[in-house]
């Protein structure tokens, strides 16, 4: 009985270790996608603010 339990636990651990690399790849892909979306959003805000500043400067100079 104890040997069967140990074998079952060993098999479950082996399956968990087998799926671990795929899980890491999924986590890294999610982090990369989130980071790229955040960078695009920040670039959009920088563009928007710079556009407003240029318009303000041109308005002052005209």
Backbone as ProteinMPNN parsed JSONL, in Angstrom:
{"seq_chain_A": "XXXXXXXXXXXXXXXXXXXXXXXXXXXXXXXXXXXXXXXXXXXXXXXXXXXXXXXXXXXXXX", "coords_chain_A": {"N_chain_A": [[0.828, -1.196, 0.0], [1.867, 1.258, 0.848], [3.98, 1.456, -0.932], [2.647, 1.713, -3.355], [1.463, 4.208, -3.013], [3.746, 5.825, -2.858], [4.776, 5.4, -5.425], [2.707, 6.517, -6.935], [2.851, 9.174, -6.102], [5.418, 9.793, -7.028], [5.043, 9.556, -9.787], [3.232, 11.653, -10.202], [4.848, 13.831, -9.527], [6.798, 13.622, -11.526], [5.255, 14.193, -13.788], [4.579, 16.828, -13.199], [7.108, 18.059, -13.256], [7.646, 17.686, -15.928], [5.845, 19.374, -17.214], [6.746, 21.813, -16.418], [8.737, 23.389, -17.958], [7.13, 24.289, -20.127], [5.303, 25.851, -18.767], [6.954, 27.883, -17.825], [7.662, 29.069, -20.258], [5.177, 30.022, -21.081], [4.675, 31.91, -19.045], [6.782, 33.719, -19.465], [6.134, 34.603, -22.031], [3.711, 35.887, -21.541], [4.605, 37.925, -19.825], [6.302, 39.296, -21.576], [4.473, 40.169, -23.534], [2.828, 41.837, -21.998], [4.707, 43.764, -21.204], [5.419, 44.861, -23.698], [2.978, 45.993, -24.51], [2.7, 47.899, -22.493], [4.922, 49.527, -23.066], [4.199, 50.521, -25.596], [1.935, 51.987, -24.888], [3.092, 53.926, -23.202], [4.742, 55.217, -25.055], [2.801, 56.313, -26.697], [1.631, 58.173, -24.929], [3.827, 59.883, -24.511], [4.178, 60.875, -27.106], [1.718, 62.241, -27.417], [1.899, 64.219, -25.37], [4.195, 65.616, -26.202], [3.271, 66.59, -28.646], [1.272, 68.346, -27.771], [2.899, 70.18, -26.399], [4.474, 71.225, -28.494], [2.481, 72.44, -30.04], [1.658, 74.358, -28.197], [3.995, 75.893, -27.917], [4.271, 76.848, -30.558], [1.93, 78.326, -30.658], [2.49, 80.332, -28.803], [4.592, 81.626, -30.126], [3.437, 82.637, -32.401]], "CA_chain_A": [[0.0, 0.0, 0.0], [2.758, 2.424, 0.932], [4.762, 1.496, -2.167], [1.765, 2.238, -4.397], [1.318, 5.636, -2.762], [5.011, 6.443, -3.234], [4.846, 5.37, -6.885], [1.744, 7.493, -7.454], [3.418, 10.505, -5.84], [6.556, 9.96, -7.934], [4.508, 9.796, -11.125], [2.667, 12.995, -10.236], [5.966, 14.767, -9.545], [7.419, 13.565, -12.843], [4.388, 14.935, -14.701], [4.71, 18.249, -12.878], [8.4, 18.534, -13.773], [7.598, 17.671, -17.392], [5.097, 20.537, -17.685], [7.364, 23.04, -15.906], [9.3, 24.266, -18.989], [6.049, 24.918, -20.874], [4.749, 26.883, -17.906], [7.892, 29.008, -17.835], [7.549, 29.727, -21.559], [3.917, 30.768, -21.067], [4.837, 33.061, -18.166], [7.649, 34.698, -20.135], [5.386, 35.169, -23.153], [2.752, 36.833, -20.967], [5.352, 39.089, -19.354], [6.763, 40.036, -22.745], [3.326, 40.838, -24.147], [2.424, 42.93, -21.108], [5.738, 44.797, -21.276], [5.34, 45.538, -24.989], [1.786, 46.842, -24.493], [3.0, 49.04, -21.625], [5.821, 50.416, -23.794], [3.43, 51.201, -26.638], [1.088, 52.976, -24.214], [3.947, 55.032, -22.768], [5.158, 55.957, -26.248], [1.637, 57.101, -27.106], [1.501, 59.327, -24.045], [4.932, 60.802, -24.791], [3.846, 61.535, -28.371], [0.611, 63.154, -27.153], [2.385, 65.356, -24.582], [5.1, 66.402, -27.045], [2.438, 67.277, -29.624], [0.668, 69.486, -27.085], [3.94, 71.172, -26.119], [4.836, 71.882, -29.753], [1.384, 73.34, -30.379], [1.701, 75.468, -27.254], [5.138, 76.741, -28.279], [3.924, 77.534, -31.803], [0.897, 79.313, -30.356], [3.161, 81.461, -28.157], [5.451, 82.308, -31.086], [2.694, 83.235, -33.505]], "C_chain_A": [[0.87, 1.257, 0.0], [3.559, 2.57, -0.354], [3.916, 2.068, -3.307], [1.589, 3.747, -4.248], [2.585, 6.382, -3.188], [5.146, 6.486, -4.758], [3.9, 6.398, -7.499], [2.271, 8.911, -7.261], [4.585, 10.785, -6.784], [6.076, 10.25, -9.347], [3.918, 11.2, -11.24], [3.773, 14.038, -10.283], [6.651, 14.783, -10.902], [6.581, 14.316, -13.868], [4.497, 16.429, -14.452], [6.021, 18.808, -13.406], [8.407, 18.569, -15.291], [6.864, 18.893, -17.927], [5.736, 21.849, -17.249], [7.977, 23.907, -16.996], [8.226, 24.98, -19.814], [5.419, 26.046, -20.063], [5.651, 28.107, -17.88], [7.8, 29.782, -19.147], [6.278, 30.563, -21.611], [4.04, 32.025, -20.206], [5.689, 34.132, -18.833], [6.938, 35.355, -21.304], [4.375, 36.195, -22.647], [3.455, 38.092, -20.489], [5.831, 39.937, -20.519], [5.634, 40.792, -23.421], [2.875, 42.023, -23.3], [3.415, 44.082, -21.191], [5.647, 45.564, -22.593], [4.106, 46.434, -25.065], [2.023, 48.075, -23.624], [3.935, 50.026, -22.331], [5.091, 51.194, -24.89], [2.545, 52.283, -26.024], [1.915, 54.177, -23.756], [4.41, 55.873, -23.952], [4.007, 56.821, -26.762], [1.458, 58.34, -26.245], [2.608, 60.342, -24.288], [4.655, 61.57, -26.081], [2.757, 62.58, -28.157], [1.085, 64.409, -26.406], [3.316, 66.231, -25.417], [4.31, 67.188, -28.095], [1.774, 68.498, -28.995], [1.696, 70.577, -26.802], [4.347, 71.919, -27.381], [3.738, 72.853, -30.17], [1.376, 74.56, -29.476], [2.83, 76.432, -27.593], [4.838, 77.512, -29.564], [2.845, 78.6, -31.582], [1.505, 80.559, -29.694], [3.962, 82.283, -29.168], [4.673, 83.017, -32.196], [1.945, 84.494, -33.076]], "O_chain_A": [[0.628, 2.196, -0.759], [3.79, 3.687, -0.818], [4.422, 2.828, -4.133], [1.569, 4.476, -5.24], [2.506, 7.444, -3.806], [5.581, 7.494, -5.316], [4.251, 7.069, -8.469], [2.149, 9.751, -8.153], [4.721, 11.902, -7.285], [6.644, 11.1, -10.032], [4.087, 11.863, -12.264], [3.653, 15.029, -11.002], [7.045, 15.846, -11.382], [7.131, 15.005, -14.727], [4.508, 17.215, -15.399], [6.049, 19.914, -13.947], [9.1, 19.395, -15.885], [7.221, 19.404, -18.988], [5.293, 22.91, -17.687], [7.75, 25.116, -16.965], [8.392, 26.149, -20.163], [5.046, 27.08, -20.618], [5.169, 29.239, -17.909], [7.854, 31.011, -19.148], [6.289, 31.682, -22.124], [3.561, 33.09, -20.596], [5.361, 35.317, -18.776], [7.122, 36.548, -21.545], [4.202, 37.252, -23.255], [2.97, 39.201, -20.714], [5.773, 41.166, -20.458], [5.816, 41.935, -23.839], [2.574, 43.091, -23.832], [3.015, 45.245, -21.243], [5.783, 46.787, -22.605], [4.176, 47.527, -25.628], [1.596, 49.175, -23.978], [3.756, 51.238, -22.206], [5.338, 52.384, -25.084], [2.42, 53.374, -26.581], [1.484, 55.32, -23.908], [4.463, 57.1, -23.863], [4.23, 57.944, -27.213], [1.171, 59.424, -26.753], [2.351, 61.546, -24.271], [4.874, 62.779, -26.143], [2.866, 63.695, -28.668], [0.715, 65.526, -26.768], [3.235, 67.457, -25.349], [4.651, 68.332, -28.395], [1.718, 69.563, -29.611], [1.401, 71.763, -26.948], [4.546, 73.133, -27.337], [4.028, 73.967, -30.606], [1.116, 75.673, -29.934], [2.644, 77.649, -27.559], [5.123, 78.707, -29.646], [2.847, 79.642, -32.236], [1.099, 81.687, -29.978], [4.002, 83.51, -29.071], [5.211, 83.906, -32.857], [1.268, 85.118, -33.892]]}, "name": "protein", "num_of_chains": 1, "seq": "XXXXXXXXXXXXXXXXXXXXXXXXXXXXXXXXXXXXXXXXXXXXXXXXXXXXXXXXXXXXXX"}
